[in-house]
């Protein structure tokens, strides 16, 4: 049960399903369940607008056209005619002229209440914590994300809050009652790459102490990586999943391998499609990794010395790989003064490009009187404090200016 009540403006959202509003944190959650009572003004047609060259439907190859901007790592599945996206905080942004917009989703784990995906919706100038939240409850579902808007130009952004091991998600259709405008990217917008495991993925960040983790009480958008990037108005690209290690971990794949592929599937195996690193060049990379190397492997060894050496070598190899791809990128390596963090910090001290790496110590779970989140992880309160510490370190290191205030979260 959430501690917090909604303070947001509720959109009038029509679904091809019946909707029920549930309070969760400072956001409005729109929970959907199947119904034979259909309320939707969305046309069943999948063709583009016949008004000249104006487009009101994005489907098939148009899902990768100049009318839609994808955020994070995605790939177009020609056979299924949909865009798959795996990592948390991945989604899209569109500009459109009209009064409403609907999206058709695919969600592999929709029928599992603990695993179904949650998304944050931002219409026009909406920002955290005033996002609208939806969950997908049938494997294929069309949801009207915005309706009743004043006729005119609008923008809509949607970001997934859930993780790869919660199941593959995809989008096969985006429609408006008006038409889409060509998306023109802001060439000056910063790009932050966010790499790690459960902490940076917002595992349990919206949950209560002594409760289990699920997709409802977890959100990367309420975790320190995304919150830091938000203060710089930076676009993000996540490569993260709970349980990942740099070398060892709870899953078949580690972060180092995942980094070079487009995504992870529900079993946390890499999707066998290499990521094109030149397609998106980060200004800043935030890394928080290593805890699972210890809990799943190193801490169980009677002689930890060789494994610690291997871990430190892996830290240097990973940083070298990042800087080979992106020679001018600054890296922020975050830890909580844990064993893995201190070993990583020691390794970074000997790194040839250590001037491009800053080690930042963030607060531990439940520190300074903060409540814990779900499953023994940081709550949103600690994530907010950590984000400010990291943002200040980035400003000190790079001179980049924070253009947004950090969010607040009221009980």
VEXLUM-741270 format. One record per residue (C-alpha): residue in three letters; x, y, z; residue number from 1. Coordinates in Angstrom, 3 decimals, m for minus. Each point is the difference from the previous one (the first is absolute). Example, Ala and Ser with C-alpha at 12.3 -4.5 7.8 and 13.67 -1.06 7.14 Angstrom:
2
> type / u / v / w / seq
> ALA / 12.300 / m4.500 / 7.800 / 1
> SER / 1.370 / 3.440 / m0.660 / 2
This chain:
411
> type / u / v / w / seq
> UNK / 0.000 / 0.000 / 0.000 / 1
> UNK / 1.368 / 3.400 / m0.909 / 2
> UNK / 0.694 / 2.560 / 2.661 / 3
> UNK / m0.776 / 2.903 / m2.246 / 4
> UNK / m3.074 / 1.472 / m1.568 / 5
> UNK / m0.332 / 1.263 / m3.514 / 6
> UNK / 0.406 / 3.709 / m0.593 / 7
> UNK / m0.110 / m0.122 / m3.761 / 8
> UNK / m2.374 / 1.245 / m2.632 / 9
> UNK / m1.907 / m3.028 / m1.219 / 10
> UNK / m0.394 / m0.271 / m3.737 / 11
> UNK / m3.282 / m1.286 / m1.363 / 12
> UNK / 1.303 / m3.219 / m1.496 / 13
> UNK / m2.188 / m2.281 / m2.107 / 14
> UNK / 1.167 / m3.571 / m0.313 / 15
> UNK / m1.041 / m2.887 / m2.183 / 16
> UNK / m0.273 / m1.321 / 3.538 / 17
> UNK / m1.745 / 1.273 / 3.100 / 18
> UNK / 2.264 / 2.116 / 2.217 / 19
> UNK / 0.312 / 0.297 / 3.741 / 20
> UNK / 2.133 / 2.597 / 1.743 / 21
> UNK / 2.250 / m1.086 / 2.827 / 22
> UNK / 2.236 / 2.319 / 2.031 / 23
> UNK / 3.708 / m0.799 / m0.036 / 24
> UNK / 2.510 / 2.555 / 1.225 / 25
> UNK / m0.372 / 3.415 / m1.536 / 26
> UNK / m1.188 / m1.465 / m3.303 / 27
> UNK / m3.375 / m1.121 / m1.319 / 28
> UNK / m0.112 / m3.675 / m0.907 / 29
> UNK / m2.456 / m1.080 / m2.656 / 30
> UNK / m0.571 / m3.698 / 0.470 / 31
> UNK / m1.677 / m1.791 / m2.900 / 32
> UNK / m2.112 / m3.142 / m0.089 / 33
> UNK / m1.681 / m1.681 / m2.921 / 34
> UNK / m3.650 / 0.763 / m0.648 / 35
> UNK / m2.556 / m0.566 / m2.721 / 36
> UNK / m1.141 / 3.595 / 0.494 / 37
> UNK / 2.161 / 1.904 / m2.455 / 38
> UNK / 0.420 / 3.756 / 0.326 / 39
> UNK / 2.279 / 1.366 / m2.659 / 40
> UNK / m0.163 / 2.450 / m2.858 / 41
> UNK / 3.100 / m1.461 / m1.620 / 42
> UNK / m0.693 / m1.166 / m3.553 / 43
> UNK / 0.672 / m3.618 / m0.840 / 44
> UNK / 1.735 / 1.152 / m3.158 / 45
> UNK / 3.776 / m0.394 / m0.064 / 46
> UNK / 0.589 / 2.227 / m3.011 / 47
> UNK / 1.572 / 3.428 / m0.050 / 48
> UNK / m2.126 / 3.113 / m0.237 / 49
> UNK / m1.396 / 0.750 / m3.427 / 50
> UNK / 0.471 / 3.716 / 0.664 / 51
> UNK / 2.793 / 0.688 / m2.436 / 52
> UNK / 3.264 / m1.372 / 1.295 / 53
> UNK / m0.998 / 0.309 / 3.654 / 54
> UNK / 0.451 / m3.137 / 2.077 / 55
> UNK / m2.275 / m0.960 / 2.873 / 56
> UNK / 1.043 / m3.651 / 0.436 / 57
> UNK / 3.474 / m1.344 / 0.681 / 58
> UNK / 0.178 / m3.711 / m0.707 / 59
> UNK / 2.399 / m2.449 / m1.660 / 60
> UNK / 3.109 / 1.789 / m1.311 / 61
> UNK / m1.535 / 3.386 / 0.883 / 62
> UNK / 0.779 / m0.886 / 3.621 / 63
> UNK / 3.617 / 0.821 / m0.827 / 64
> UNK / m0.784 / 3.085 / m2.086 / 65
> UNK / 0.775 / 3.662 / 0.553 / 66
> UNK / m3.328 / 0.415 / 1.797 / 67
> UNK / 1.089 / m1.844 / 3.149 / 68
> UNK / 3.054 / 0.273 / 2.210 / 69
> UNK / 1.010 / m3.130 / 1.899 / 70
> UNK / 1.697 / 0.330 / 3.375 / 71
> UNK / 2.385 / m2.736 / 1.083 / 72
> UNK / 0.961 / m3.176 / m1.827 / 73
> UNK / m2.674 / m1.394 / m2.309 / 74
> UNK / m0.248 / m2.244 / m3.040 / 75
> UNK / m2.634 / m0.349 / m2.690 / 76
> UNK / m1.386 / m3.520 / m0.377 / 77
> UNK / m1.029 / m0.337 / m3.655 / 78
> UNK / m1.753 / m3.333 / 0.533 / 79
> UNK / m2.185 / 1.318 / 2.829 / 80
> UNK / m0.189 / 3.553 / m1.431 / 81
> UNK / 0.822 / 1.597 / 3.324 / 82
> UNK / 2.792 / 1.807 / 1.822 / 83
> UNK / 1.391 / m2.053 / 2.878 / 84
> UNK / 1.533 / 1.680 / 2.982 / 85
> UNK / 1.490 / m1.751 / 2.971 / 86
> UNK / 1.680 / 2.295 / 2.481 / 87
> UNK / m1.619 / 2.218 / 2.559 / 88
> UNK / m0.506 / 3.715 / m0.797 / 89
> UNK / m0.316 / m0.905 / m3.681 / 90
> UNK / m2.840 / 1.439 / m2.084 / 91
> UNK / m0.789 / 2.639 / m2.589 / 92
> UNK / m1.015 / 3.607 / m0.557 / 93
> UNK / m2.276 / 1.432 / m2.703 / 94
> UNK / m1.326 / 3.381 / m1.007 / 95
> UNK / m3.532 / 0.077 / m1.355 / 96
> UNK / m2.858 / 2.290 / m0.900 / 97
> UNK / m3.300 / m1.198 / 1.392 / 98
> UNK / m1.880 / m0.743 / 3.215 / 99
> UNK / 0.925 / m3.614 / 0.756 / 100
> UNK / 2.576 / m2.737 / m0.446 / 101
> UNK / m0.196 / m3.772 / 0.410 / 102
> UNK / 2.623 / m2.742 / 0.023 / 103
> UNK / m0.171 / m3.758 / m0.543 / 104
> UNK / 2.303 / m1.891 / 2.348 / 105
> UNK / 1.369 / m3.505 / 0.188 / 106
> UNK / 0.989 / m1.131 / 3.492 / 107
> UNK / 1.346 / m3.515 / 0.521 / 108
> UNK / m0.794 / m0.072 / 3.738 / 109
> UNK / m3.224 / 2.000 / m0.006 / 110
> UNK / m2.084 / m2.653 / 1.744 / 111
> UNK / 2.443 / m0.331 / 2.915 / 112
> UNK / m0.953 / 2.663 / 2.554 / 113
> UNK / 3.514 / 0.126 / 1.414 / 114
> UNK / 1.705 / 0.231 / m3.376 / 115
> UNK / m2.329 / 1.972 / m2.268 / 116
> UNK / 1.704 / 3.125 / m1.337 / 117
> UNK / m0.684 / 3.524 / 1.203 / 118
> UNK / 0.562 / 3.138 / m2.050 / 119
> UNK / 0.146 / 3.701 / 0.809 / 120
> UNK / m1.791 / 2.367 / m2.387 / 121
> UNK / 1.002 / 3.644 / m0.420 / 122
> UNK / m2.327 / 2.220 / m2.027 / 123
> UNK / 1.237 / 3.416 / m1.142 / 124
> UNK / 2.030 / 1.527 / 2.836 / 125
> UNK / m0.759 / m2.628 / 2.656 / 126
> UNK / 3.003 / m1.134 / 2.041 / 127
> UNK / 0.724 / m2.113 / 3.040 / 128
> UNK / m1.585 / m0.430 / 2.434 / 129
> UNK / m3.146 / 0.985 / m1.939 / 130
> UNK / 0.001 / m2.906 / m2.432 / 131
> UNK / m2.950 / m2.175 / m0.948 / 132
> UNK / 0.655 / m3.705 / 0.514 / 133
> UNK / m1.468 / m2.935 / m1.885 / 134
> UNK / 0.386 / m3.738 / 0.340 / 135
> UNK / m0.489 / m2.486 / m2.825 / 136
> UNK / m2.274 / m2.857 / 1.041 / 137
> UNK / m0.620 / m1.933 / m3.208 / 138
> UNK / 2.733 / m1.266 / m2.301 / 139
> UNK / m1.204 / 2.250 / m2.834 / 140
> UNK / m1.805 / 3.140 / 1.074 / 141
> UNK / m0.893 / 3.351 / m1.540 / 142
> UNK / m0.126 / 2.907 / 2.426 / 143
> UNK / m0.981 / 3.586 / m0.615 / 144
> UNK / 2.822 / 1.836 / 1.759 / 145
> UNK / m1.385 / 3.476 / m0.558 / 146
> UNK / m3.492 / 1.240 / m0.793 / 147
> UNK / m2.074 / 3.133 / 0.356 / 148
> UNK / 2.972 / 2.231 / m0.715 / 149
> UNK / m0.514 / 3.465 / m1.414 / 150
> UNK / 0.191 / m0.280 / m3.809 / 151
> UNK / 3.487 / 0.984 / m1.014 / 152
> UNK / 3.654 / m0.988 / 0.282 / 153
> UNK / 0.992 / m2.403 / 2.773 / 154
> UNK / 2.839 / m2.280 / 0.952 / 155
> UNK / m0.095 / m3.286 / 1.821 / 156
> UNK / 2.800 / m2.056 / 1.523 / 157
> UNK / m0.305 / m3.482 / 1.449 / 158
> UNK / 2.683 / m1.811 / 2.020 / 159
> UNK / m0.024 / m3.520 / 1.391 / 160
> UNK / 0.536 / m0.283 / 3.751 / 161
> UNK / 0.492 / m3.772 / 0.060 / 162
> UNK / 3.091 / m2.135 / m0.707 / 163
> UNK / 1.038 / m2.574 / m2.651 / 164
> UNK / m0.626 / m2.981 / 2.279 / 165
> UNK / m3.597 / 1.166 / 0.334 / 166
> UNK / m0.523 / m1.041 / m3.632 / 167
> UNK / 0.417 / 1.365 / m3.499 / 168
> UNK / m2.119 / 3.010 / m0.947 / 169
> UNK / m0.762 / 1.377 / m3.440 / 170
> UNK / m2.134 / 2.533 / m1.864 / 171
> UNK / m1.738 / m0.776 / m3.289 / 172
> UNK / m2.114 / 3.107 / m0.560 / 173
> UNK / m0.187 / 3.669 / 0.935 / 174
> UNK / m3.077 / 1.971 / m1.150 / 175
> UNK / m1.409 / 3.491 / 0.351 / 176
> UNK / m3.267 / 1.593 / m1.087 / 177
> UNK / 1.995 / 2.748 / m1.689 / 178
> UNK / 3.445 / m0.470 / m1.514 / 179
> UNK / 3.595 / m0.481 / 1.064 / 180
> UNK / 2.662 / 2.639 / m0.419 / 181
> UNK / 3.531 / m0.900 / m0.991 / 182
> UNK / 2.149 / m0.357 / 3.092 / 183
> UNK / 3.008 / 2.295 / 0.048 / 184
> UNK / 2.539 / m1.012 / 2.616 / 185
> UNK / 1.708 / 2.621 / 2.137 / 186
> UNK / 3.644 / m0.387 / m0.985 / 187
> UNK / 1.063 / 1.746 / 3.198 / 188
> UNK / m1.821 / m2.364 / 2.335 / 189
> UNK / 2.395 / m1.925 / 2.224 / 190
> UNK / 0.098 / m3.796 / m0.020 / 191
> UNK / 0.523 / m2.044 / 3.165 / 192
> UNK / 0.619 / m3.734 / m0.149 / 193
> UNK / m1.092 / m1.848 / 3.155 / 194
> UNK / 1.639 / m3.369 / 0.769 / 195
> UNK / m0.561 / m2.341 / 2.911 / 196
> UNK / m2.243 / m2.409 / 1.840 / 197
> UNK / m2.886 / 0.251 / 2.466 / 198
> UNK / 0.913 / 3.261 / 1.704 / 199
> UNK / 0.244 / 2.084 / m3.148 / 200
> UNK / m3.113 / m1.752 / m1.403 / 201
> UNK / m2.178 / 1.211 / 2.880 / 202
> UNK / m0.633 / m3.480 / 1.429 / 203
> UNK / m2.607 / 0.540 / 2.734 / 204
> UNK / 0.507 / 3.775 / 0.042 / 205
> UNK / m3.715 / 0.736 / 0.460 / 206
> UNK / m0.640 / m2.883 / 2.376 / 207
> UNK / m0.364 / m0.397 / 3.748 / 208
> UNK / 2.569 / m1.535 / 2.352 / 209
> UNK / m0.231 / m3.768 / 0.509 / 210
> UNK / m1.995 / m0.570 / m3.174 / 211
> UNK / 0.940 / m1.805 / m3.203 / 212
> UNK / 0.926 / 1.646 / m3.228 / 213
> UNK / m2.471 / 0.191 / m2.889 / 214
> UNK / m0.432 / 2.185 / m3.062 / 215
> UNK / m2.538 / 2.238 / 1.708 / 216
> UNK / 2.379 / 1.008 / 2.804 / 217
> UNK / 3.094 / 0.314 / m2.192 / 218
> UNK / 1.007 / 2.764 / m2.387 / 219
> UNK / 3.287 / 1.031 / m1.571 / 220
> UNK / m1.486 / 3.477 / m0.441 / 221
> UNK / 0.053 / 0.256 / 3.792 / 222
> UNK / 3.592 / m1.191 / 0.373 / 223
> UNK / 3.245 / 1.936 / 0.177 / 224
> UNK / 1.192 / m0.570 / m3.582 / 225
> UNK / m3.045 / 1.388 / m1.757 / 226
> UNK / m0.551 / 2.705 / 2.629 / 227
> UNK / 3.566 / 1.208 / m0.497 / 228
> UNK / m0.397 / 0.146 / m3.782 / 229
> UNK / m3.313 / 1.791 / 0.370 / 230
> UNK / 1.662 / 2.927 / 1.819 / 231
> UNK / 2.113 / 0.560 / m3.120 / 232
> UNK / m3.022 / m0.543 / m2.286 / 233
> UNK / 1.988 / m2.851 / m1.524 / 234
> UNK / m1.368 / m2.837 / m2.075 / 235
> UNK / 0.833 / m3.372 / 1.502 / 236
> UNK / 0.989 / m3.415 / m1.251 / 237
> UNK / m0.093 / m2.814 / 2.562 / 238
> UNK / 1.841 / m3.310 / 0.017 / 239
> UNK / m1.039 / m1.492 / 3.320 / 240
> UNK / m1.897 / m2.771 / 1.732 / 241
> UNK / m0.359 / m1.154 / 3.590 / 242
> UNK / 2.501 / m2.739 / 0.782 / 243
> UNK / 2.577 / 0.935 / m2.642 / 244
> UNK / 3.666 / m0.071 / 0.915 / 245
> UNK / 2.985 / 1.324 / m1.863 / 246
> UNK / 1.553 / m3.478 / m0.166 / 247
> UNK / m2.213 / m2.248 / 2.134 / 248
> UNK / m3.594 / 0.411 / 1.073 / 249
> UNK / m3.424 / m1.569 / 0.372 / 250
> UNK / m0.595 / m0.454 / m3.748 / 251
> UNK / 1.592 / m1.674 / m3.048 / 252
> UNK / 1.132 / 3.387 / m1.339 / 253
> UNK / 2.194 / 2.627 / 1.622 / 254
> UNK / 0.025 / 3.752 / m0.614 / 255
> UNK / 3.162 / m0.126 / m2.087 / 256
> UNK / m1.594 / m2.327 / m2.548 / 257
> UNK / m3.382 / 1.729 / 0.079 / 258
> UNK / 1.647 / 3.323 / m0.786 / 259
> UNK / 0.696 / m1.005 / m3.595 / 260
> UNK / m3.504 / m1.294 / m0.814 / 261
> UNK / m3.370 / 1.645 / m0.570 / 262
> UNK / m1.717 / m1.546 / 3.005 / 263
> UNK / m0.666 / m2.796 / 2.455 / 264
> UNK / m2.901 / m2.429 / m0.134 / 265
> UNK / m2.178 / m1.215 / 2.865 / 266
> UNK / 2.597 / m2.634 / 0.943 / 267
> UNK / 2.712 / 2.701 / m0.001 / 268
> UNK / 1.755 / m1.422 / m3.039 / 269
> UNK / 1.182 / 2.480 / m2.593 / 270
> UNK / m2.215 / 0.605 / m3.003 / 271
> UNK / 2.307 / m1.151 / m2.782 / 272
> UNK / 0.227 / 3.312 / m1.775 / 273
> UNK / 3.063 / 2.161 / 0.509 / 274
> UNK / m0.538 / 3.594 / 1.020 / 275
> UNK / 1.324 / 2.707 / m2.328 / 276
> UNK / 2.017 / 2.108 / 2.424 / 277
> UNK / 0.511 / 2.750 / m2.566 / 278
> UNK / m3.747 / 0.680 / m0.177 / 279
> UNK / m0.108 / 1.687 / 3.387 / 280
> UNK / 3.052 / 1.573 / 1.657 / 281
> UNK / m0.297 / 0.788 / 3.726 / 282
> UNK / 1.405 / 3.131 / 1.595 / 283
> UNK / m0.031 / m1.663 / 3.425 / 284
> UNK / m0.072 / m3.647 / 1.060 / 285
> UNK / m1.217 / m0.873 / 3.504 / 286
> UNK / 1.034 / m3.450 / 1.266 / 287
> UNK / m1.121 / m1.802 / 3.145 / 288
> UNK / 0.986 / m3.665 / m0.123 / 289
> UNK / 1.741 / m2.679 / 2.050 / 290
> UNK / m2.305 / m0.832 / 2.886 / 291
> UNK / m1.230 / m3.153 / m1.689 / 292
> UNK / 3.562 / m1.063 / m0.789 / 293
> UNK / 0.514 / m0.151 / 3.754 / 294
> UNK / m3.301 / m1.479 / 1.139 / 295
> UNK / m0.172 / m2.666 / m2.704 / 296
> UNK / 3.662 / m1.010 / m0.115 / 297
> UNK / 2.863 / 1.797 / 1.718 / 298
> UNK / m1.389 / 0.089 / 3.541 / 299
> UNK / m0.435 / m3.789 / m0.120 / 300
> UNK / 3.677 / m0.679 / m0.694 / 301
> UNK / 2.431 / m0.977 / 2.719 / 302
> UNK / 2.809 / 1.615 / m1.996 / 303
> UNK / m1.392 / 3.181 / m1.538 / 304
> UNK / 3.298 / 1.428 / m1.197 / 305
> UNK / 0.055 / m1.356 / m3.590 / 306
> UNK / m3.670 / 0.885 / m0.556 / 307
> UNK / 0.546 / 3.539 / 1.255 / 308
> UNK / 2.916 / 0.372 / m2.410 / 309
> UNK / m2.221 / m1.258 / m2.831 / 310
> UNK / m2.729 / 2.452 / 0.979 / 311
> UNK / 2.432 / 2.926 / 0.016 / 312
> UNK / 1.333 / m1.051 / m3.388 / 313
> UNK / m3.572 / m0.109 / m1.268 / 314
> UNK / m0.580 / 3.564 / 1.251 / 315
> UNK / 2.989 / 1.249 / m1.984 / 316
> UNK / m0.961 / m2.006 / m3.097 / 317
> UNK / m3.557 / 1.364 / 0.100 / 318
> UNK / 1.150 / 3.587 / 0.376 / 319
> UNK / 2.518 / m0.495 / m2.797 / 320
> UNK / m2.766 / m1.383 / m2.220 / 321
> UNK / m2.250 / 2.998 / 0.754 / 322
> UNK / 2.775 / 2.487 / m0.735 / 323
> UNK / 1.020 / m1.827 / m3.157 / 324
> UNK / m3.559 / 0.467 / m1.245 / 325
> UNK / m0.413 / 3.496 / 1.442 / 326
> UNK / 3.416 / 1.625 / 0.570 / 327
> UNK / m1.416 / 3.280 / 1.351 / 328
> UNK / m2.645 / m1.422 / 2.310 / 329
> UNK / 0.194 / 0.576 / 3.743 / 330
> UNK / m0.834 / m2.947 / 2.259 / 331
> UNK / m1.493 / 0.222 / 3.479 / 332
> UNK / 0.592 / m3.213 / 1.982 / 333
> UNK / m2.414 / m0.115 / 2.920 / 334
> UNK / 0.194 / m2.199 / 3.100 / 335
> UNK / m1.045 / m0.014 / 3.671 / 336
> UNK / 3.404 / m0.744 / 1.586 / 337
> UNK / m0.756 / m3.669 / m0.499 / 338
> UNK / 2.680 / m2.613 / m0.592 / 339
> UNK / m0.586 / 0.024 / m3.748 / 340
> UNK / 0.046 / 3.791 / m0.022 / 341
> UNK / 3.295 / 0.341 / 1.813 / 342
> UNK / 1.602 / m2.644 / m2.238 / 343
> UNK / m1.262 / 1.836 / m3.090 / 344
> UNK / 1.270 / 3.307 / 1.371 / 345
> UNK / 3.418 / m1.550 / 0.581 / 346
> UNK / 0.096 / m1.259 / m3.578 / 347
> UNK / m1.066 / 3.355 / m1.417 / 348
> UNK / 2.928 / 1.633 / 1.767 / 349
> UNK / 2.294 / m1.849 / m2.401 / 350
> UNK / m2.101 / 0.592 / m3.120 / 351
> UNK / 1.772 / 1.842 / m2.814 / 352
> UNK / m2.961 / 2.361 / m0.561 / 353
> UNK / m0.834 / 0.466 / 3.676 / 354
> UNK / m0.447 / 3.741 / m0.543 / 355
> UNK / m3.110 / m0.897 / m1.994 / 356
> UNK / m1.405 / m2.122 / 2.830 / 357
> UNK / m1.385 / 1.362 / 3.243 / 358
> UNK / m0.862 / m2.309 / 2.887 / 359
> UNK / m3.030 / 1.121 / 2.014 / 360
> UNK / m1.198 / m1.485 / 3.277 / 361
> UNK / m3.781 / m0.028 / 0.359 / 362
> UNK / m2.160 / m0.613 / 3.099 / 363
> UNK / m0.666 / m3.548 / 1.158 / 364
> UNK / m3.436 / m1.557 / 0.346 / 365
> UNK / m1.878 / 1.513 / 2.933 / 366
> UNK / 2.705 / 2.540 / 0.805 / 367
> UNK / m0.700 / 3.311 / 1.753 / 368
> UNK / m3.424 / m1.145 / 1.118 / 369
> UNK / m1.348 / m0.759 / m3.466 / 370
> UNK / m2.502 / m2.856 / m0.180 / 371
> UNK / 1.041 / m3.043 / m1.986 / 372
> UNK / m1.720 / m0.861 / m3.235 / 373
> UNK / m1.244 / m3.463 / m0.898 / 374
> UNK / 2.231 / m3.073 / 0.229 / 375
> UNK / 2.699 / 1.769 / 2.014 / 376
> UNK / 0.788 / 2.564 / m2.693 / 377
> UNK / 0.155 / 3.776 / m0.001 / 378
> UNK / m3.245 / 1.917 / 0.207 / 379
> UNK / m0.695 / 2.939 / m2.273 / 380
> UNK / 1.063 / 2.296 / 2.857 / 381
> UNK / 3.546 / m1.362 / 0.017 / 382
> UNK / 0.086 / m0.034 / m3.797 / 383
> UNK / m0.852 / 3.703 / m0.039 / 384
> UNK / 2.853 / 0.790 / 2.405 / 385
> UNK / 2.406 / m2.179 / m1.979 / 386
> UNK / m0.982 / 1.679 / m3.260 / 387
> UNK / 0.842 / 3.425 / 1.383 / 388
> UNK / 3.420 / m1.176 / 1.184 / 389
> UNK / 0.743 / m1.513 / m3.408 / 390
> UNK / m1.312 / 3.025 / m1.914 / 391
> UNK / 2.192 / 2.329 / 2.048 / 392
> UNK / 3.005 / m2.242 / m0.693 / 393
> UNK / m0.715 / 0.123 / m3.735 / 394
> UNK / m0.248 / 3.788 / 0.072 / 395
> UNK / 3.277 / 0.223 / 1.909 / 396
> UNK / 1.729 / m2.388 / m2.400 / 397
> UNK / m1.349 / 1.248 / m3.328 / 398
> UNK / m1.415 / 3.453 / 0.546 / 399
> UNK / m3.371 / m1.151 / m1.314 / 400
> UNK / m2.869 / 1.984 / 1.480 / 401
> UNK / m2.996 / m1.488 / 1.751 / 402
> UNK / m3.036 / 1.509 / m1.724 / 403
> UNK / m2.710 / m1.634 / 2.110 / 404
> UNK / m0.519 / m0.238 / 3.720 / 405
> UNK / 0.026 / m3.457 / 1.509 / 406
> UNK / m3.436 / m1.480 / 0.625 / 407
> UNK / m1.634 / m0.007 / 3.407 / 408
> UNK / m2.054 / m2.848 / 1.414 / 409
> UNK / m2.584 / 0.701 / 2.662 / 410
> UNK / m1.339 / m2.649 / 2.333 / 411
